[in-house]
Amino acid sequence: MSCAKEDLVKRLRRIEGQVKGIEKMIINDKECNDILTQIAAVRAAINKVGALVLENYSKTCILKASEQAVTEEEIENLIDTIVKFMK
């Protein structure tokens, strides 16, 4: 998972830079449509990070289930996590 972790950290740092850019845009009175475009880009990027984390969590849970080592509570946790992420 270290490669995946490195990718997630890179993505989060890029998002952090985007958010700082949005802050500068607001301070410099840039056009609202340009700011909103950047906000949409940040939203899409953070959704991608969330999807990658959810994918990894799901794979881990499913692999445990195939080894008969997963509890019903863990399955419920996975389902709850997916539902929360989808909101």
Buried (B, 14 or more C-beta within 10 A) or exposed (E): EEEEEEEBEEBEEEBEEBBEBBEEBEEEEBEEEEBEEBBEBBEEBBEEBEEBBBEBBEEBBEEBBEEEEBEEEBBEBBEEBEEEEEE
